[in-house]
Amino acid sequence: MAGVVDLKQIDVATPGALVVTTGQGNELTFGLSDFGAQLRRWWLVHDYSQRFGKHINALDLMVANNAPLLWTDASGIIPPPAPKRPKISPYKKKHV
């Protein structure tokens, strides 16, 4: 998943779990065992969501089968606000 998502925060406060927040707004919960299988399952869910226009809000990968998943349509995501343009004066300066 390197290069696909940006890790924003890793929370280790919950015993036996890593709660990862990504820059794309995903919240993922990983268990401490069989980390490779959890990463593969995350990739599969991420790939599926991209193909069908979905956005992963929360995914609990600690559960081996039928992982709890909360997602929305990618079209329902509010894009970040556009940067403000500087105001241009309606009065043009005339150089004589």
A tleap script that builds the chain and sets N, CA, C and O, in Angstrom:
source leaprc.protein.ff14SB
mol = sequence {
  NMET ALA GLY VAL VAL ASP LEU LYS GLN ILE
  ASP VAL ALA THR PRO GLY ALA LEU VAL VAL
  THR THR GLY GLN GLY ASN GLU LEU THR PHE
  GLY LEU SER ASP PHE GLY ALA GLN LEU ARG
  ARG TRP TRP LEU VAL HIE ASP TYR SER GLN
  ARG PHE GLY LYS HIE ILE ASN ALA LEU ASP
  LEU MET VAL ALA ASN ASN ALA PRO LEU LEU
  TRP THR ASP ALA SER GLY ILE ILE PRO PRO
  PRO ALA PRO LYS ARG PRO LYS ILE SER PRO
  TYR LYS LYS LYS HIE CVAL
}
set mol.1.N position { 0.819 -1.188 0.000 }
set mol.1.CA position { 0.000 0.000 0.000 }
set mol.1.C position { 0.867 1.259 0.000 }
set mol.1.O position { 0.355 2.377 -0.046 }
set mol.2.N position { 2.164 1.066 0.051 }
set mol.2.CA position { 3.057 2.221 0.010 }
set mol.2.C position { 2.889 2.944 -1.324 }
set mol.2.O position { 2.866 2.315 -2.382 }
set mol.3.N position { 2.775 4.220 -1.266 }
set mol.3.CA position { 2.578 5.014 -2.462 }
set mol.3.C position { 1.125 5.161 -2.864 }
set mol.3.O position { 0.803 5.981 -3.724 }
set mol.4.N position { 0.235 4.379 -2.255 }
set mol.4.CA position { -1.188 4.453 -2.582 }
set mol.4.C position { -1.926 5.300 -1.554 }
set mol.4.O position { -2.789 6.104 -1.907 }
set mol.5.N position { -1.585 5.117 -0.284 }
set mol.5.CA position { -2.200 5.899 0.792 }
set mol.5.C position { -1.101 6.539 1.638 }
set mol.5.O position { 0.039 6.074 1.652 }
set mol.6.N position { -1.452 7.588 2.327 }
set mol.6.CA position { -0.526 8.276 3.220 }
set mol.6.C position { -0.924 7.986 4.658 }
set mol.6.O position { -2.063 8.242 5.048 }
set mol.7.N position { -0.001 7.454 5.450 }
set mol.7.CA position { -0.280 7.223 6.862 }
set mol.7.C position { -0.223 8.552 7.599 }
set mol.7.O position { 0.746 9.303 7.494 }
set mol.8.N position { -1.277 8.819 8.341 }
set mol.8.CA position { -1.360 10.078 9.070 }
set mol.8.C position { -1.071 9.868 10.552 }
set mol.8.O position { -0.362 10.660 11.172 }
set mol.9.N position { -1.629 8.789 11.118 }
set mol.9.CA position { -1.480 8.552 12.555 }
set mol.9.C position { -1.564 7.053 12.825 }
set mol.9.O position { -2.353 6.346 12.197 }
set mol.10.N position { -0.749 6.572 13.758 }
set mol.10.CA position { -0.820 5.193 14.237 }
set mol.10.C position { -1.027 5.250 15.744 }
set mol.10.O position { -0.184 5.758 16.483 }
set mol.11.N position { -2.159 4.722 16.183 }
set mol.11.CA position { -2.520 4.753 17.601 }
set mol.11.C position { -2.262 3.376 18.203 }
set mol.11.O position { -2.815 2.379 17.737 }
set mol.12.N position { -1.426 3.317 19.232 }
set mol.12.CA position { -1.100 2.053 19.889 }
set mol.12.C position { -1.695 1.978 21.293 }
set mol.12.O position { -1.279 1.141 22.095 }
set mol.13.N position { -2.659 2.840 21.597 }
set mol.13.CA position { -3.247 2.895 22.938 }
set mol.13.C position { -4.120 1.680 23.232 }
set mol.13.O position { -4.228 1.278 24.390 }
set mol.14.N position { -4.741 1.088 22.228 }
set mol.14.CA position { -5.599 -0.072 22.433 }
set mol.14.C position { -4.726 -1.321 22.551 }
set mol.14.O position { -3.932 -1.595 21.652 }
set mol.15.N position { -4.856 -2.089 23.645 }
set mol.15.CA position { -4.031 -3.288 23.808 }
set mol.15.C position { -4.311 -4.323 22.712 }
set mol.15.O position { -5.465 -4.665 22.454 }
set mol.16.N position { -3.259 -4.809 22.078 }
set mol.16.CA position { -3.395 -5.851 21.073 }
set mol.16.C position { -3.833 -5.362 19.703 }
set mol.16.O position { -4.172 -6.171 18.839 }
set mol.17.N position { -3.832 -4.048 19.488 }
set mol.17.CA position { -4.297 -3.526 18.196 }
set mol.17.C position { -3.531 -2.274 17.802 }
set mol.17.O position { -3.025 -1.539 18.650 }
set mol.18.N position { -3.457 -2.050 16.499 }
set mol.18.CA position { -2.936 -0.813 15.942 }
set mol.18.C position { -4.086 -0.152 15.183 }
set mol.18.O position { -4.673 -0.763 14.289 }
set mol.19.N position { -4.403 1.068 15.527 }
set mol.19.CA position { -5.446 1.802 14.822 }
set mol.19.C position { -4.735 2.833 13.946 }
set mol.19.O position { -4.085 3.751 14.447 }
set mol.20.N position { -4.870 2.667 12.638 }
set mol.20.CA position { -4.168 3.503 11.668 }
set mol.20.C position { -5.165 4.447 11.007 }
set mol.20.O position { -6.232 4.028 10.559 }
set mol.21.N position { -4.805 5.715 10.953 }
set mol.21.CA position { -5.593 6.708 10.232 }
set mol.21.C position { -4.760 7.166 9.044 }
set mol.21.O position { -3.580 7.490 9.186 }
set mol.22.N position { -5.389 7.188 7.868 }
set mol.22.CA position { -4.679 7.582 6.660 }
set mol.22.C position { -5.046 9.009 6.272 }
set mol.22.O position { -6.031 9.564 6.760 }
set mol.23.N position { -4.257 9.581 5.407 }
set mol.23.CA position { -4.528 10.918 4.911 }
set mol.23.C position { -5.777 10.981 4.056 }
set mol.23.O position { -6.322 12.062 3.837 }
set mol.24.N position { -6.242 9.829 3.565 }
set mol.24.CA position { -7.445 9.772 2.748 }
set mol.24.C position { -8.705 9.645 3.600 }
set mol.24.O position { -9.809 9.581 3.059 }
set mol.25.N position { -8.556 9.608 4.917 }
set mol.25.CA position { -9.714 9.541 5.808 }
set mol.25.C position { -10.134 8.140 6.184 }
set mol.25.O position { -11.245 7.953 6.682 }
set mol.26.N position { -9.282 7.139 5.965 }
set mol.26.CA position { -9.586 5.766 6.355 }
set mol.26.C position { -9.146 5.530 7.786 }
set mol.26.O position { -8.133 6.070 8.230 }
set mol.27.N position { -9.916 4.715 8.515 }
set mol.27.CA position { -9.500 4.272 9.848 }
set mol.27.C position { -9.458 2.752 9.818 }
set mol.27.O position { -10.482 2.097 9.626 }
set mol.28.N position { -8.272 2.200 10.008 }
set mol.28.CA position { -8.047 0.766 9.908 }
set mol.28.C position { -7.563 0.234 11.243 }
set mol.28.O position { -6.718 0.846 11.896 }
set mol.29.N position { -8.101 -0.907 11.645 }
set mol.29.CA position { -7.678 -1.549 12.884 }
set mol.29.C position { -6.976 -2.850 12.538 }
set mol.29.O position { -7.565 -3.734 11.914 }
set mol.30.N position { -5.712 -2.969 12.943 }
set mol.30.CA position { -4.904 -4.155 12.687 }
set mol.30.C position { -4.663 -4.898 13.992 }
set mol.30.O position { -4.483 -4.280 15.042 }
set mol.31.N position { -4.661 -6.227 13.922 }
set mol.31.CA position { -4.234 -7.044 15.045 }
set mol.31.C position { -2.721 -7.174 15.008 }
set mol.31.O position { -2.088 -6.792 14.024 }
set mol.32.N position { -2.145 -7.704 16.061 }
set mol.32.CA position { -0.688 -7.812 16.135 }
set mol.32.C position { -0.145 -9.117 15.569 }
set mol.32.O position { 1.070 -9.293 15.483 }
set mol.33.N position { -1.038 -10.045 15.177 }
set mol.33.CA position { -0.568 -11.307 14.602 }
set mol.33.C position { -0.976 -11.400 13.136 }
set mol.33.O position { -2.005 -10.856 12.736 }
set mol.34.N position { -0.175 -12.085 12.349 }
set mol.34.CA position { -0.417 -12.312 10.929 }
set mol.34.C position { -0.650 -10.993 10.182 }
set mol.34.O position { -1.652 -10.809 9.491 }
set mol.35.N position { 0.297 -10.108 10.347 }
set mol.35.CA position { 0.193 -8.768 9.779 }
set mol.35.C position { 0.162 -8.793 8.252 }
set mol.35.O position { -0.528 -7.979 7.638 }
set mol.36.N position { 0.899 -9.716 7.629 }
set mol.36.CA position { 0.929 -9.816 6.168 }
set mol.36.C position { -0.443 -10.131 5.579 }
set mol.36.O position { -0.835 -9.541 4.573 }
set mol.37.N position { -1.170 -11.052 6.197 }
set mol.37.CA position { -2.510 -11.410 5.717 }
set mol.37.C position { -3.466 -10.221 5.852 }
set mol.37.O position { -4.321 -10.006 4.993 }
set mol.38.N position { -3.316 -9.452 6.932 }
set mol.38.CA position { -4.177 -8.282 7.120 }
set mol.38.C position { -3.897 -7.217 6.063 }
set mol.38.O position { -4.822 -6.566 5.578 }
set mol.39.N position { -2.634 -7.038 5.708 }
set mol.39.CA position { -2.287 -6.081 4.658 }
set mol.39.C position { -2.846 -6.521 3.308 }
set mol.39.O position { -3.308 -5.689 2.528 }
set mol.40.N position { -2.808 -7.832 3.024 }
set mol.40.CA position { -3.376 -8.334 1.769 }
set mol.40.C position { -4.880 -8.114 1.724 }
set mol.40.O position { -5.428 -7.742 0.686 }
set mol.41.N position { -5.548 -8.344 2.852 }
set mol.41.CA position { -6.999 -8.127 2.893 }
set mol.41.C position { -7.330 -6.638 2.738 }
set mol.41.O position { -8.323 -6.291 2.097 }
set mol.42.N position { -6.518 -5.772 3.310 }
set mol.42.CA position { -6.712 -4.329 3.139 }
set mol.42.C position { -6.568 -3.966 1.663 }
set mol.42.O position { -7.363 -3.195 1.125 }
set mol.43.N position { -5.539 -4.532 1.008 }
set mol.43.CA position { -5.336 -4.244 -0.413 }
set mol.43.C position { -6.546 -4.701 -1.231 }
set mol.43.O position { -6.984 -3.976 -2.124 }
set mol.44.N position { -7.096 -5.886 -0.948 }
set mol.44.CA position { -8.255 -6.395 -1.678 }
set mol.44.C position { -9.470 -5.483 -1.500 }
set mol.44.O position { -10.169 -5.175 -2.465 }
set mol.45.N position { -9.715 -5.058 -0.265 }
set mol.45.CA position { -10.855 -4.172 -0.005 }
set mol.45.C position { -10.632 -2.820 -0.669 }
set mol.45.O position { -11.556 -2.249 -1.247 }
set mol.46.N position { -9.412 -2.309 -0.587 }
set mol.46.CA position { -9.093 -1.025 -1.213 }
set mol.46.C position { -9.269 -1.104 -2.726 }
set mol.46.O position { -9.833 -0.192 -3.332 }
set mol.47.N position { -8.792 -2.188 -3.342 }
set mol.47.CA position { -8.918 -2.366 -4.778 }
set mol.47.C position { -10.395 -2.449 -5.185 }
set mol.47.O position { -10.808 -1.841 -6.173 }
set mol.48.N position { -11.177 -3.199 -4.422 }
set mol.48.CA position { -12.613 -3.321 -4.697 }
set mol.48.C position { -13.301 -1.960 -4.588 }
set mol.48.O position { -14.134 -1.607 -5.424 }
set mol.49.N position { -12.950 -1.207 -3.562 }
set mol.49.CA position { -13.594 0.098 -3.373 }
set mol.49.C position { -13.247 1.056 -4.506 }
set mol.49.O position { -14.092 1.856 -4.908 }
set mol.50.N position { -12.028 0.995 -5.031 }
set mol.50.CA position { -11.638 1.854 -6.137 }
set mol.50.C position { -12.394 1.485 -7.417 }
set mol.50.O position { -12.810 2.363 -8.172 }
set mol.51.N position { -12.566 0.197 -7.651 }
set mol.51.CA position { -13.258 -0.240 -8.867 }
set mol.51.C position { -14.727 0.136 -8.863 }
set mol.51.O position { -15.296 0.397 -9.923 }
set mol.52.N position { -15.361 0.170 -7.687 }
set mol.52.CA position { -16.790 0.419 -7.614 }
set mol.52.C position { -17.143 1.793 -7.056 }
set mol.52.O position { -18.295 2.034 -6.694 }
set mol.53.N position { -16.169 2.693 -6.982 }
set mol.53.CA position { -16.439 4.063 -6.582 }
set mol.53.C position { -16.853 4.216 -5.134 }
set mol.53.O position { -17.737 5.013 -4.820 }
set mol.54.N position { -16.226 3.465 -4.253 }
set mol.54.CA position { -16.526 3.533 -2.819 }
set mol.54.C position { -15.341 4.139 -2.078 }
set mol.54.O position { -14.231 4.207 -2.608 }
set mol.55.N position { -15.590 4.579 -0.844 }
set mol.55.CA position { -14.548 5.119 0.021 }
set mol.55.C position { -14.630 4.399 1.366 }
set mol.55.O position { -15.698 4.345 1.975 }
set mol.56.N position { -13.515 3.850 1.830 }
set mol.56.CA position { -13.479 3.129 3.106 }
set mol.56.C position { -13.423 4.143 4.239 }
set mol.56.O position { -12.475 4.922 4.335 }
set mol.57.N position { -14.445 4.133 5.102 }
set mol.57.CA position { -14.411 4.971 6.300 }
set mol.57.C position { -13.705 4.244 7.434 }
set mol.57.O position { -12.805 4.798 8.064 }
set mol.58.N position { -14.113 3.001 7.696 }
set mol.58.CA position { -13.512 2.222 8.782 }
set mol.58.C position { -13.475 0.753 8.372 }
set mol.58.O position { -14.415 0.242 7.763 }
set mol.59.N position { -12.382 0.088 8.712 }
set mol.59.CA position { -12.207 -1.328 8.408 }
set mol.59.C position { -11.463 -1.970 9.567 }
set mol.59.O position { -10.375 -1.529 9.937 }
set mol.60.N position { -12.061 -3.028 10.147 }
set mol.60.CA position { -11.452 -3.745 11.257 }
set mol.60.C position { -10.864 -5.044 10.725 }
set mol.60.O position { -11.598 -5.993 10.448 }
set mol.61.N position { -9.546 -5.089 10.581 }
set mol.61.CA position { -8.873 -6.257 10.034 }
set mol.61.C position { -8.473 -7.265 11.102 }
set mol.61.O position { -7.896 -8.303 10.777 }
set mol.62.N position { -8.767 -6.986 12.367 }
set mol.62.CA position { -8.486 -7.941 13.435 }
set mol.62.C position { -9.383 -9.162 13.311 }
set mol.62.O position { -8.998 -10.263 13.704 }
set mol.63.N position { -10.580 -8.970 12.765 }
set mol.63.CA position { -11.529 -10.061 12.586 }
set mol.63.C position { -11.102 -10.850 11.354 }
set mol.63.O position { -10.928 -10.277 10.279 }
set mol.64.N position { -10.932 -12.169 11.505 }
set mol.64.CA position { -10.390 -12.988 10.424 }
set mol.64.C position { -11.346 -13.108 9.243 }
set mol.64.O position { -10.921 -12.956 8.098 }
set mol.65.N position { -12.605 -13.374 9.488 }
set mol.65.CA position { -13.587 -13.528 8.414 }
set mol.65.C position { -14.683 -12.485 8.572 }
set mol.65.O position { -15.061 -12.134 9.690 }
set mol.66.N position { -15.185 -11.997 7.458 }
set mol.66.CA position { -16.261 -11.001 7.451 }
set mol.66.C position { -15.893 -9.786 8.291 }
set mol.66.O position { -16.589 -9.446 9.248 }
set mol.67.N position { -14.808 -9.144 7.928 }
set mol.67.CA position { -14.310 -7.984 8.662 }
set mol.67.C position { -15.325 -6.846 8.621 }
set mol.67.O position { -15.849 -6.521 7.556 }
set mol.68.N position { -15.607 -6.239 9.775 }
set mol.68.CA position { -16.529 -5.104 9.795 }
set mol.68.C position { -15.991 -3.961 8.934 }
set mol.68.O position { -14.828 -3.574 9.049 }
set mol.69.N position { -16.847 -3.434 8.078 }
set mol.69.CA position { -16.447 -2.424 7.114 }
set mol.69.C position { -17.530 -1.359 7.036 }
set mol.69.O position { -18.718 -1.677 6.972 }
set mol.70.N position { -17.124 -0.111 7.040 }
set mol.70.CA position { -18.038 1.009 6.876 }
set mol.70.C position { -17.510 1.844 5.729 }
set mol.70.O position { -16.383 2.333 5.789 }
set mol.71.N position { -18.323 2.018 4.663 }
set mol.71.CA position { -17.866 2.826 3.546 }
set mol.71.C position { -18.985 3.678 2.992 }
set mol.71.O position { -20.156 3.473 3.313 }
set mol.72.N position { -18.618 4.633 2.158 }
set mol.72.CA position { -19.560 5.528 1.513 }
set mol.72.C position { -19.234 5.591 0.034 }
set mol.72.O position { -18.177 5.134 -0.400 }
set mol.73.N position { -20.145 6.158 -0.732 }
set mol.73.CA position { -19.860 6.398 -2.147 }
set mol.73.C position { -18.789 7.460 -2.250 }
set mol.73.O position { -18.805 8.443 -1.509 }
set mol.74.N position { -17.869 7.267 -3.157 }
set mol.74.CA position { -16.791 8.237 -3.332 }
set mol.74.C position { -17.342 9.567 -3.834 }
set mol.74.O position { -16.721 10.608 -3.621 }
set mol.75.N position { -18.491 9.550 -4.495 }
set mol.75.CA position { -19.085 10.795 -4.978 }
set mol.75.C position { -19.634 11.626 -3.820 }
set mol.75.O position { -19.812 12.836 -3.963 }
set mol.76.N position { -19.906 10.993 -2.674 }
set mol.76.CA position { -20.440 11.706 -1.515 }
set mol.76.C position { -19.382 12.390 -0.677 }
set mol.76.O position { -19.700 13.096 0.280 }
set mol.77.N position { -18.130 12.185 -1.031 }
set mol.77.CA position { -17.038 12.793 -0.276 }
set mol.77.C position { -16.920 14.253 -0.671 }
set mol.77.O position { -16.899 14.586 -1.856 }
set mol.78.N position { -16.844 15.113 0.313 }
set mol.78.CA position { -16.710 16.535 0.047 }
set mol.78.C position { -15.262 16.823 -0.299 }
set mol.78.O position { -14.368 16.544 0.500 }
set mol.79.N position { -15.014 17.384 -1.489 }
set mol.79.CA position { -13.627 17.687 -1.850 }
set mol.79.C position { -13.078 18.816 -0.993 }
set mol.79.O position { -13.844 19.632 -0.482 }
set mol.80.N position { -11.769 18.872 -0.832 }
set mol.80.CA position { -11.191 19.957 -0.043 }
set mol.80.C position { -11.482 21.295 -0.716 }
set mol.80.O position { -11.576 21.364 -1.941 }
set mol.81.N position { -11.623 22.349 0.072 }
set mol.81.CA position { -11.939 23.646 -0.525 }
set mol.81.C position { -10.815 24.130 -1.427 }
set mol.81.O position { -9.634 23.892 -1.175 }
set mol.82.N position { -11.221 24.811 -2.479 }
set mol.82.CA position { -10.241 25.339 -3.425 }
set mol.82.C position { -9.477 26.482 -2.769 }
set mol.82.O position { -10.047 27.216 -1.961 }
set mol.83.N position { -8.210 26.646 -3.097 }
set mol.83.CA position { -7.450 27.741 -2.501 }
set mol.83.C position { -8.031 29.085 -2.938 }
set mol.83.O position { -8.499 29.234 -4.066 }
set mol.84.N position { -7.993 30.061 -2.029 }
set mol.84.CA position { -8.543 31.378 -2.330 }
set mol.84.C position { -7.595 32.134 -3.244 }
set mol.84.O position { -6.378 32.128 -3.057 }
set mol.85.N position { -8.179 32.778 -4.226 }
set mol.85.CA position { -7.391 33.595 -5.134 }
set mol.85.C position { -7.280 35.000 -4.566 }
set mol.85.O position { -8.196 35.477 -3.895 }
set mol.86.N position { -6.186 35.649 -4.826 }
set mol.86.CA position { -6.061 37.026 -4.348 }
set mol.86.C position { -7.044 37.921 -5.103 }
set mol.86.O position { -7.314 37.718 -6.287 }
set mol.87.N position { -7.569 38.914 -4.386 }
set mol.87.CA position { -8.515 39.831 -5.009 }
set mol.87.C position { -7.773 40.770 -5.954 }
set mol.87.O position { -6.707 41.300 -5.636 }
set mol.88.N position { -8.365 40.953 -7.104 }
set mol.88.CA position { -7.796 41.866 -8.092 }
set mol.88.C position { -8.606 43.152 -8.033 }
set mol.88.O position { -9.836 43.138 -8.084 }
set mol.89.N position { -7.917 44.214 -7.928 }
set mol.89.CA position { -8.568 45.522 -7.828 }
set mol.89.C position { -9.261 45.863 -9.152 }
set mol.89.O position { -8.701 45.640 -10.225 }
set mol.90.N position { -10.490 46.409 -9.071 }
set mol.90.CA position { -11.167 46.800 -10.315 }
set mol.90.C position { -10.550 48.077 -10.914 }
set mol.90.O position { -10.810 48.414 -12.069 }
set mol.91.N position { -9.743 48.769 -10.129 }
set mol.91.CA position { -9.111 50.003 -10.603 }
set mol.91.C position { -7.739 49.676 -11.149 }
set mol.91.O position { -6.869 49.179 -10.434 }
set mol.92.N position { -7.564 49.958 -12.403 }
set mol.92.CA position { -6.254 49.689 -13.021 }
set mol.92.C position { -5.372 50.915 -12.864 }
set mol.92.O position { -5.798 52.057 -13.031 }
set mol.93.N position { -4.141 50.626 -12.539 }
set mol.93.CA position { -3.174 51.722 -12.389 }
set mol.93.C position { -2.671 52.128 -13.774 }
set mol.93.O position { -2.265 51.294 -14.583 }
set mol.94.N position { -2.710 53.411 -14.011 }
set mol.94.CA position { -2.216 53.909 -15.279 }
set mol.94.C position { -0.905 54.610 -15.027 }
set mol.94.O position { -0.814 55.529 -14.213 }
set mol.95.N position { 0.094 54.169 -15.730 }
set mol.95.CA position { 1.384 54.791 -15.620 }
set mol.95.C position { 1.532 55.782 -16.777 }
set mol.95.O position { 1.448 55.401 -17.944 }
set mol.96.N position { 1.749 57.034 -16.448 }
set mol.96.CA position { 1.796 58.075 -17.464 }
set mol.96.C position { 3.216 58.395 -17.828 }
set mol.96.O position { 3.458 59.254 -18.675 }
savepdb mol mol.pdb
quit
